Amino acid sequence: MTRVNVNNQTKEPAFAKALKFTIVIAAIGILTCILLMNFGV
């Protein structure tokens, strides 16, 4: 039981970290697109 709990605790933060990483990259990509459109490149 203890091992299962430890595995669940380590999996969730890793998933959350990956989710945040993906959101950050998406946000940067969107901001870059907006800047390029504004500068007419």
mmCIF entry with sequence, helices, sheets and N, C-alpha, C, O atoms, coordinates in Angstrom:
data_MODEL
# 
_entry.id   MODEL 
# 
_entity.id                         1 
_entity.type                       polymer 
_entity.pdbx_number_of_molecules   1 
# 
_entity_poly.entity_id                      1 
_entity_poly.type                           'polypeptide(L)' 
_entity_poly.nstd_linkage                   no 
_entity_poly.nstd_monomer                   no 
_entity_poly.pdbx_seq_one_letter_code       MTRVNVNNQTKEPAFAKALKFTIVIAAIGILTCILLMNFGV 
_entity_poly.pdbx_seq_one_letter_code_can   MTRVNVNNQTKEPAFAKALKFTIVIAAIGILTCILLMNFGV 
_entity_poly.pdbx_strand_id                 A 
# 
loop_
_entity_poly_seq.entity_id 
_entity_poly_seq.num 
_entity_poly_seq.mon_id 
_entity_poly_seq.hetero 
1 1  MET n 
1 2  THR n 
1 3  ARG n 
1 4  VAL n 
1 5  ASN n 
1 6  VAL n 
1 7  ASN n 
1 8  ASN n 
1 9  GLN n 
1 10 THR n 
1 11 LYS n 
1 12 GLU n 
1 13 PRO n 
1 14 ALA n 
1 15 PHE n 
1 16 ALA n 
1 17 LYS n 
1 18 ALA n 
1 19 LEU n 
1 20 LYS n 
1 21 PHE n 
1 22 THR n 
1 23 ILE n 
1 24 VAL n 
1 25 ILE n 
1 26 ALA n 
1 27 ALA n 
1 28 ILE n 
1 29 GLY n 
1 30 ILE n 
1 31 LEU n 
1 32 THR n 
1 33 CYS n 
1 34 ILE n 
1 35 LEU n 
1 36 LEU n 
1 37 MET n 
1 38 ASN n 
1 39 PHE n 
1 40 GLY n 
1 41 VAL n 
# 
_struct_asym.id          A 
_struct_asym.entity_id   1 
# 
_struct_conf.conf_type_id            HELX_P 
_struct_conf.id                      HELX_P1 
_struct_conf.pdbx_PDB_helix_id       AA1 
_struct_conf.beg_label_comp_id       THR 
_struct_conf.beg_label_asym_id       A 
_struct_conf.beg_label_seq_id        2 
_struct_conf.pdbx_beg_PDB_ins_code   ? 
_struct_conf.end_label_comp_id       PHE 
_struct_conf.end_label_asym_id       A 
_struct_conf.end_label_seq_id        39 
_struct_conf.pdbx_end_PDB_ins_code   ? 
_struct_conf.beg_auth_comp_id        THR 
_struct_conf.beg_auth_asym_id        A 
_struct_conf.beg_auth_seq_id         2 
_struct_conf.end_auth_comp_id        PHE 
_struct_conf.end_auth_asym_id        A 
_struct_conf.end_auth_seq_id         39 
_struct_conf.pdbx_PDB_helix_class    1 
_struct_conf.details                 ? 
_struct_conf.pdbx_PDB_helix_length   38 
# 
_struct_conf_type.id          HELX_P 
_struct_conf_type.criteria    ? 
_struct_conf_type.reference   ? 
# 
loop_
_atom_site.group_PDB 
_atom_site.id 
_atom_site.type_symbol 
_atom_site.label_atom_id 
_atom_site.label_alt_id 
_atom_site.label_comp_id 
_atom_site.label_asym_id 
_atom_site.label_entity_id 
_atom_site.label_seq_id 
_atom_site.pdbx_PDB_ins_code 
_atom_site.Cartn_x 
_atom_site.Cartn_y 
_atom_site.Cartn_z 
_atom_site.occupancy 
_atom_site.B_iso_or_equiv 
_atom_site.pdbx_formal_charge 
_atom_site.auth_seq_id 
_atom_site.auth_comp_id 
_atom_site.auth_asym_id 
_atom_site.auth_atom_id 
_atom_site.pdbx_PDB_model_num 
ATOM 1   N N  . MET A 1 1  ? 0.833 -1.208 0.000   1.00 0.00 ? 1  MET A N  1 
ATOM 2   C CA . MET A 1 1  ? 0.000 0.000  0.000   1.00 0.00 ? 1  MET A CA 1 
ATOM 3   C C  . MET A 1 1  ? 0.868 1.259  0.000   1.00 0.00 ? 1  MET A C  1 
ATOM 4   O O  . MET A 1 1  ? 0.574 2.233  -0.693  1.00 0.00 ? 1  MET A O  1 
ATOM 5   N N  . THR A 1 2  ? 1.949 1.217  0.796   1.00 0.00 ? 2  THR A N  1 
ATOM 6   C CA . THR A 1 2  ? 2.808 2.400  0.901   1.00 0.00 ? 2  THR A CA 1 
ATOM 7   C C  . THR A 1 2  ? 3.449 2.713  -0.449  1.00 0.00 ? 2  THR A C  1 
ATOM 8   O O  . THR A 1 2  ? 3.525 3.874  -0.851  1.00 0.00 ? 2  THR A O  1 
ATOM 9   N N  . ARG A 1 3  ? 3.904 1.681  -1.140  1.00 0.00 ? 3  ARG A N  1 
ATOM 10  C CA . ARG A 1 3  ? 4.549 1.914  -2.443  1.00 0.00 ? 3  ARG A CA 1 
ATOM 11  C C  . ARG A 1 3  ? 3.568 2.537  -3.432  1.00 0.00 ? 3  ARG A C  1 
ATOM 12  O O  . ARG A 1 3  ? 3.922 3.443  -4.187  1.00 0.00 ? 3  ARG A O  1 
ATOM 13  N N  . VAL A 1 4  ? 2.339 2.043  -3.420  1.00 0.00 ? 4  VAL A N  1 
ATOM 14  C CA . VAL A 1 4  ? 1.330 2.576  -4.343  1.00 0.00 ? 4  VAL A CA 1 
ATOM 15  C C  . VAL A 1 4  ? 1.104 4.058  -4.069  1.00 0.00 ? 4  VAL A C  1 
ATOM 16  O O  . VAL A 1 4  ? 1.017 4.858  -5.001  1.00 0.00 ? 4  VAL A O  1 
ATOM 17  N N  . ASN A 1 5  ? 1.007 4.430  -2.780  1.00 0.00 ? 5  ASN A N  1 
ATOM 18  C CA . ASN A 1 5  ? 0.791 5.835  -2.422  1.00 0.00 ? 5  ASN A CA 1 
ATOM 19  C C  . ASN A 1 5  ? 1.964 6.696  -2.889  1.00 0.00 ? 5  ASN A C  1 
ATOM 20  O O  . ASN A 1 5  ? 1.762 7.786  -3.424  1.00 0.00 ? 5  ASN A O  1 
ATOM 21  N N  . VAL A 1 6  ? 3.188 6.209  -2.687  1.00 0.00 ? 6  VAL A N  1 
ATOM 22  C CA . VAL A 1 6  ? 4.378 6.962  -3.089  1.00 0.00 ? 6  VAL A CA 1 
ATOM 23  C C  . VAL A 1 6  ? 4.390 7.134  -4.609  1.00 0.00 ? 6  VAL A C  1 
ATOM 24  O O  . VAL A 1 6  ? 4.707 8.212  -5.111  1.00 0.00 ? 6  VAL A O  1 
ATOM 25  N N  . ASN A 1 7  ? 4.045 6.069  -5.342  1.00 0.00 ? 7  ASN A N  1 
ATOM 26  C CA . ASN A 1 7  ? 4.023 6.149  -6.801  1.00 0.00 ? 7  ASN A CA 1 
ATOM 27  C C  . ASN A 1 7  ? 3.001 7.181  -7.273  1.00 0.00 ? 7  ASN A C  1 
ATOM 28  O O  . ASN A 1 7  ? 3.272 7.957  -8.189  1.00 0.00 ? 7  ASN A O  1 
ATOM 29  N N  . ASN A 1 8  ? 1.836 7.184  -6.650  1.00 0.00 ? 8  ASN A N  1 
ATOM 30  C CA . ASN A 1 8  ? 0.795 8.147  -7.037  1.00 0.00 ? 8  ASN A CA 1 
ATOM 31  C C  . ASN A 1 8  ? 1.258 9.572  -6.760  1.00 0.00 ? 8  ASN A C  1 
ATOM 32  O O  . ASN A 1 8  ? 1.007 10.472 -7.561  1.00 0.00 ? 8  ASN A O  1 
ATOM 33  N N  . GLN A 1 9  ? 1.925 9.783  -5.644  1.00 0.00 ? 9  GLN A N  1 
ATOM 34  C CA . GLN A 1 9  ? 2.377 11.127 -5.281  1.00 0.00 ? 9  GLN A CA 1 
ATOM 35  C C  . GLN A 1 9  ? 3.462 11.612 -6.245  1.00 0.00 ? 9  GLN A C  1 
ATOM 36  O O  . GLN A 1 9  ? 3.521 12.801 -6.560  1.00 0.00 ? 9  GLN A O  1 
ATOM 37  N N  . THR A 1 10 ? 4.316 10.707 -6.713  1.00 0.00 ? 10 THR A N  1 
ATOM 38  C CA . THR A 1 10 ? 5.385 11.129 -7.621  1.00 0.00 ? 10 THR A CA 1 
ATOM 39  C C  . THR A 1 10 ? 4.844 11.321 -9.031  1.00 0.00 ? 10 THR A C  1 
ATOM 40  O O  . THR A 1 10 ? 5.380 12.139 -9.779  1.00 0.00 ? 10 THR A O  1 
ATOM 41  N N  . LYS A 1 11 ? 3.804 10.595 -9.417  1.00 0.00 ? 11 LYS A N  1 
ATOM 42  C CA . LYS A 1 11 ? 3.252 10.715 -10.768 1.00 0.00 ? 11 LYS A CA 1 
ATOM 43  C C  . LYS A 1 11 ? 2.494 12.030 -10.936 1.00 0.00 ? 11 LYS A C  1 
ATOM 44  O O  . LYS A 1 11 ? 2.615 12.681 -11.974 1.00 0.00 ? 11 LYS A O  1 
ATOM 45  N N  . GLU A 1 12 ? 1.721 12.424 -9.940  1.00 0.00 ? 12 GLU A N  1 
ATOM 46  C CA . GLU A 1 12 ? 0.877 13.614 -10.067 1.00 0.00 ? 12 GLU A CA 1 
ATOM 47  C C  . GLU A 1 12 ? 1.688 14.897 -10.272 1.00 0.00 ? 12 GLU A C  1 
ATOM 48  O O  . GLU A 1 12 ? 1.380 15.654 -11.192 1.00 0.00 ? 12 GLU A O  1 
ATOM 49  N N  . PRO A 1 13 ? 2.714 15.174 -9.455  1.00 0.00 ? 13 PRO A N  1 
ATOM 50  C CA . PRO A 1 13 ? 3.510 16.387 -9.679  1.00 0.00 ? 13 PRO A CA 1 
ATOM 51  C C  . PRO A 1 13 ? 4.198 16.373 -11.041 1.00 0.00 ? 13 PRO A C  1 
ATOM 52  O O  . PRO A 1 13 ? 4.315 17.415 -11.686 1.00 0.00 ? 13 PRO A O  1 
ATOM 53  N N  . ALA A 1 14 ? 4.656 15.196 -11.486 1.00 0.00 ? 14 ALA A N  1 
ATOM 54  C CA . ALA A 1 14 ? 5.320 15.093 -12.788 1.00 0.00 ? 14 ALA A CA 1 
ATOM 55  C C  . ALA A 1 14 ? 4.328 15.461 -13.888 1.00 0.00 ? 14 ALA A C  1 
ATOM 56  O O  . ALA A 1 14 ? 4.668 16.175 -14.832 1.00 0.00 ? 14 ALA A O  1 
ATOM 57  N N  . PHE A 1 15 ? 3.096 14.963 -13.754 1.00 0.00 ? 15 PHE A N  1 
ATOM 58  C CA . PHE A 1 15 ? 2.054 15.272 -14.739 1.00 0.00 ? 15 PHE A CA 1 
ATOM 59  C C  . PHE A 1 15 ? 1.722 16.762 -14.705 1.00 0.00 ? 15 PHE A C  1 
ATOM 60  O O  . PHE A 1 15 ? 1.568 17.399 -15.747 1.00 0.00 ? 15 PHE A O  1 
ATOM 61  N N  . ALA A 1 16 ? 1.615 17.307 -13.496 1.00 0.00 ? 16 ALA A N  1 
ATOM 62  C CA . ALA A 1 16 ? 1.307 18.732 -13.345 1.00 0.00 ? 16 ALA A CA 1 
ATOM 63  C C  . ALA A 1 16 ? 2.431 19.575 -13.938 1.00 0.00 ? 16 ALA A C  1 
ATOM 64  O O  . ALA A 1 16 ? 2.181 20.592 -14.585 1.00 0.00 ? 16 ALA A O  1 
ATOM 65  N N  . LYS A 1 17 ? 3.670 19.145 -13.711 1.00 0.00 ? 17 LYS A N  1 
ATOM 66  C CA . LYS A 1 17 ? 4.828 19.888 -14.226 1.00 0.00 ? 17 LYS A CA 1 
ATOM 67  C C  . LYS A 1 17 ? 4.814 19.870 -15.755 1.00 0.00 ? 17 LYS A C  1 
ATOM 68  O O  . LYS A 1 17 ? 5.076 20.890 -16.392 1.00 0.00 ? 17 LYS A O  1 
ATOM 69  N N  . ALA A 1 18 ? 4.510 18.716 -16.341 1.00 0.00 ? 18 ALA A N  1 
ATOM 70  C CA . ALA A 1 18 ? 4.451 18.597 -17.796 1.00 0.00 ? 18 ALA A CA 1 
ATOM 71  C C  . ALA A 1 18 ? 3.322 19.464 -18.345 1.00 0.00 ? 18 ALA A C  1 
ATOM 72  O O  . ALA A 1 18 ? 3.455 20.079 -19.403 1.00 0.00 ? 18 ALA A O  1 
ATOM 73  N N  . LEU A 1 19 ? 2.202 19.506 -17.607 1.00 0.00 ? 19 LEU A N  1 
ATOM 74  C CA . LEU A 1 19 ? 1.060 20.302 -18.056 1.00 0.00 ? 19 LEU A CA 1 
ATOM 75  C C  . LEU A 1 19 ? 1.416 21.785 -18.044 1.00 0.00 ? 19 LEU A C  1 
ATOM 76  O O  . LEU A 1 19 ? 1.110 22.508 -18.993 1.00 0.00 ? 19 LEU A O  1 
ATOM 77  N N  . LYS A 1 20 ? 2.064 22.239 -16.969 1.00 0.00 ? 20 LYS A N  1 
ATOM 78  C CA . LYS A 1 20 ? 2.479 23.644 -16.875 1.00 0.00 ? 20 LYS A CA 1 
ATOM 79  C C  . LYS A 1 20 ? 3.472 23.964 -17.986 1.00 0.00 ? 20 LYS A C  1 
ATOM 80  O O  . LYS A 1 20 ? 3.389 25.024 -18.607 1.00 0.00 ? 20 LYS A O  1 
ATOM 81  N N  . PHE A 1 21 ? 4.415 23.050 -18.242 1.00 0.00 ? 21 PHE A N  1 
ATOM 82  C CA . PHE A 1 21 ? 5.427 23.249 -19.278 1.00 0.00 ? 21 PHE A CA 1 
ATOM 83  C C  . PHE A 1 21 ? 4.755 23.439 -20.635 1.00 0.00 ? 21 PHE A C  1 
ATOM 84  O O  . PHE A 1 21 ? 5.130 24.320 -21.409 1.00 0.00 ? 21 PHE A O  1 
ATOM 85  N N  . THR A 1 22 ? 3.745 22.589 -20.913 1.00 0.00 ? 22 THR A N  1 
ATOM 86  C CA . THR A 1 22 ? 3.023 22.674 -22.183 1.00 0.00 ? 22 THR A CA 1 
ATOM 87  C C  . THR A 1 22 ? 2.279 23.998 -22.306 1.00 0.00 ? 22 THR A C  1 
ATOM 88  O O  . THR A 1 22 ? 2.278 24.624 -23.366 1.00 0.00 ? 22 THR A O  1 
ATOM 89  N N  . ILE A 1 23 ? 1.640 24.421 -21.204 1.00 0.00 ? 23 ILE A N  1 
ATOM 90  C CA . ILE A 1 23 ? 0.882 25.681 -21.213 1.00 0.00 ? 23 ILE A CA 1 
ATOM 91  C C  . ILE A 1 23 ? 1.817 26.863 -21.448 1.00 0.00 ? 23 ILE A C  1 
ATOM 92  O O  . ILE A 1 23 ? 1.482 27.789 -22.185 1.00 0.00 ? 23 ILE A O  1 
ATOM 93  N N  . VAL A 1 24 ? 2.996 26.826 -20.815 1.00 0.00 ? 24 VAL A N  1 
ATOM 94  C CA . VAL A 1 24 ? 3.963 27.923 -20.972 1.00 0.00 ? 24 VAL A CA 1 
ATOM 95  C C  . VAL A 1 24 ? 4.421 28.019 -22.422 1.00 0.00 ? 24 VAL A C  1 
ATOM 96  O O  . VAL A 1 24 ? 4.481 29.111 -22.986 1.00 0.00 ? 24 VAL A O  1 
ATOM 97  N N  . ILE A 1 25 ? 4.746 26.870 -23.030 1.00 0.00 ? 25 ILE A N  1 
ATOM 98  C CA . ILE A 1 25 ? 5.199 26.867 -24.427 1.00 0.00 ? 25 ILE A CA 1 
ATOM 99  C C  . ILE A 1 25 ? 4.091 27.385 -25.341 1.00 0.00 ? 25 ILE A C  1 
ATOM 100 O O  . ILE A 1 25 ? 4.351 28.161 -26.261 1.00 0.00 ? 25 ILE A O  1 
ATOM 101 N N  . ALA A 1 26 ? 2.854 26.953 -25.084 1.00 0.00 ? 26 ALA A N  1 
ATOM 102 C CA . ALA A 1 26 ? 1.719 27.398 -25.901 1.00 0.00 ? 26 ALA A CA 1 
ATOM 103 C C  . ALA A 1 26 ? 1.544 28.908 -25.774 1.00 0.00 ? 26 ALA A C  1 
ATOM 104 O O  . ALA A 1 26 ? 1.308 29.596 -26.767 1.00 0.00 ? 26 ALA A O  1 
ATOM 105 N N  . ALA A 1 27 ? 1.660 29.423 -24.541 1.00 0.00 ? 27 ALA A N  1 
ATOM 106 C CA . ALA A 1 27 ? 1.499 30.861 -24.312 1.00 0.00 ? 27 ALA A CA 1 
ATOM 107 C C  . ALA A 1 27 ? 2.584 31.640 -25.049 1.00 0.00 ? 27 ALA A C  1 
ATOM 108 O O  . ALA A 1 27 ? 2.302 32.669 -25.663 1.00 0.00 ? 27 ALA A O  1 
ATOM 109 N N  . ILE A 1 28 ? 3.824 31.154 -24.989 1.00 0.00 ? 28 ILE A N  1 
ATOM 110 C CA . ILE A 1 28 ? 4.934 31.831 -25.674 1.00 0.00 ? 28 ILE A CA 1 
ATOM 111 C C  . ILE A 1 28 ? 4.696 31.825 -27.185 1.00 0.00 ? 28 ILE A C  1 
ATOM 112 O O  . ILE A 1 28 ? 4.929 32.826 -27.862 1.00 0.00 ? 28 ILE A O  1 
ATOM 113 N N  . GLY A 1 29 ? 4.232 30.693 -27.701 1.00 0.00 ? 29 GLY A N  1 
ATOM 114 C CA . GLY A 1 29 ? 3.956 30.581 -29.137 1.00 0.00 ? 29 GLY A CA 1 
ATOM 115 C C  . GLY A 1 29 ? 2.880 31.564 -29.570 1.00 0.00 ? 29 GLY A C  1 
ATOM 116 O O  . GLY A 1 29 ? 3.010 32.216 -30.606 1.00 0.00 ? 29 GLY A O  1 
ATOM 117 N N  . ILE A 1 30 ? 1.811 31.672 -28.773 1.00 0.00 ? 30 ILE A N  1 
ATOM 118 C CA . ILE A 1 30 ? 0.714 32.583 -29.107 1.00 0.00 ? 30 ILE A CA 1 
ATOM 119 C C  . ILE A 1 30 ? 1.198 34.031 -29.062 1.00 0.00 ? 30 ILE A C  1 
ATOM 120 O O  . ILE A 1 30 ? 0.884 34.824 -29.950 1.00 0.00 ? 30 ILE A O  1 
ATOM 121 N N  . LEU A 1 31 ? 1.968 34.373 -28.017 1.00 0.00 ? 31 LEU A N  1 
ATOM 122 C CA . LEU A 1 31 ? 2.486 35.745 -27.899 1.00 0.00 ? 31 LEU A CA 1 
ATOM 123 C C  . LEU A 1 31 ? 3.392 36.072 -29.081 1.00 0.00 ? 31 LEU A C  1 
ATOM 124 O O  . LEU A 1 31 ? 3.338 37.178 -29.618 1.00 0.00 ? 31 LEU A O  1 
ATOM 125 N N  . THR A 1 32 ? 4.221 35.119 -29.487 1.00 0.00 ? 32 THR A N  1 
ATOM 126 C CA . THR A 1 32 ? 5.121 35.341 -30.620 1.00 0.00 ? 32 THR A CA 1 
ATOM 127 C C  . THR A 1 32 ? 4.324 35.595 -31.891 1.00 0.00 ? 32 THR A C  1 
ATOM 128 O O  . THR A 1 32 ? 4.662 36.486 -32.671 1.00 0.00 ? 32 THR A O  1 
ATOM 129 N N  . CYS A 1 33 ? 3.256 34.809 -32.106 1.00 0.00 ? 33 CYS A N  1 
ATOM 130 C CA . CYS A 1 33 ? 2.417 34.988 -33.296 1.00 0.00 ? 33 CYS A CA 1 
ATOM 131 C C  . CYS A 1 33 ? 1.789 36.375 -33.296 1.00 0.00 ? 33 CYS A C  1 
ATOM 132 O O  . CYS A 1 33 ? 1.751 37.042 -34.330 1.00 0.00 ? 33 CYS A O  1 
ATOM 133 N N  . ILE A 1 34 ? 1.295 36.814 -32.132 1.00 0.00 ? 34 ILE A N  1 
ATOM 134 C CA . ILE A 1 34 ? 0.660 38.137 -32.031 1.00 0.00 ? 34 ILE A CA 1 
ATOM 135 C C  . ILE A 1 34 ? 1.677 39.234 -32.346 1.00 0.00 ? 34 ILE A C  1 
ATOM 136 O O  . ILE A 1 34 ? 1.369 40.184 -33.066 1.00 0.00 ? 34 ILE A O  1 
ATOM 137 N N  . LEU A 1 35 ? 2.894 39.099 -31.801 1.00 0.00 ? 35 LEU A N  1 
ATOM 138 C CA . LEU A 1 35 ? 3.927 40.111 -32.051 1.00 0.00 ? 35 LEU A CA 1 
ATOM 139 C C  . LEU A 1 35 ? 4.277 40.158 -33.533 1.00 0.00 ? 35 LEU A C  1 
ATOM 140 O O  . LEU A 1 35 ? 4.414 41.240 -34.103 1.00 0.00 ? 35 LEU A O  1 
ATOM 141 N N  . LEU A 1 36 ? 4.423 38.992 -34.164 1.00 0.00 ? 36 LEU A N  1 
ATOM 142 C CA . LEU A 1 36 ? 4.757 38.950 -35.589 1.00 0.00 ? 36 LEU A CA 1 
ATOM 143 C C  . LEU A 1 36 ? 3.652 39.601 -36.414 1.00 0.00 ? 36 LEU A C  1 
ATOM 144 O O  . LEU A 1 36 ? 3.938 40.334 -37.361 1.00 0.00 ? 36 LEU A O  1 
ATOM 145 N N  . MET A 1 37 ? 2.386 39.340 -36.062 1.00 0.00 ? 37 MET A N  1 
ATOM 146 C CA . MET A 1 37 ? 1.269 39.932 -36.800 1.00 0.00 ? 37 MET A CA 1 
ATOM 147 C C  . MET A 1 37 ? 1.271 41.449 -36.633 1.00 0.00 ? 37 MET A C  1 
ATOM 148 O O  . MET A 1 37 ? 1.001 42.182 -37.585 1.00 0.00 ? 37 MET A O  1 
ATOM 149 N N  . ASN A 1 38 ? 1.574 41.920 -35.427 1.00 0.00 ? 38 ASN A N  1 
ATOM 150 C CA . ASN A 1 38 ? 1.576 43.363 -35.167 1.00 0.00 ? 38 ASN A CA 1 
ATOM 151 C C  . ASN A 1 38 ? 2.679 44.060 -35.959 1.00 0.00 ? 38 ASN A C  1 
ATOM 152 O O  . ASN A 1 38 ? 2.495 45.176 -36.445 1.00 0.00 ? 38 ASN A O  1 
ATOM 153 N N  . PHE A 1 39 ? 3.829 43.390 -36.083 1.00 0.00 ? 39 PHE A N  1 
ATOM 154 C CA . PHE A 1 39 ? 4.948 43.999 -36.814 1.00 0.00 ? 39 PHE A CA 1 
ATOM 155 C C  . PHE A 1 39 ? 4.837 43.740 -38.315 1.00 0.00 ? 39 PHE A C  1 
ATOM 156 O O  . PHE A 1 39 ? 5.630 44.270 -39.094 1.00 0.00 ? 39 PHE A O  1 
ATOM 157 N N  . GLY A 1 40 ? 3.865 42.935 -38.724 1.00 0.00 ? 40 GLY A N  1 
ATOM 158 C CA . GLY A 1 40 ? 3.627 42.684 -40.142 1.00 0.00 ? 40 GLY A CA 1 
ATOM 159 C C  . GLY A 1 40 ? 4.731 41.880 -40.789 1.00 0.00 ? 40 GLY A C  1 
ATOM 160 O O  . GLY A 1 40 ? 4.987 42.042 -41.982 1.00 0.00 ? 40 GLY A O  1 
ATOM 161 N N  . VAL A 1 41 ? 5.399 41.011 -40.032 1.00 0.00 ? 41 VAL A N  1 
ATOM 162 C CA . VAL A 1 41 ? 6.478 40.194 -40.593 1.00 0.00 ? 41 VAL A CA 1 
ATOM 163 C C  . VAL A 1 41 ? 5.856 39.012 -41.328 1.00 0.00 ? 41 VAL A C  1 
ATOM 164 O O  . VAL A 1 41 ? 6.575 38.183 -41.884 1.00 0.00 ? 41 VAL A O  1 
# 
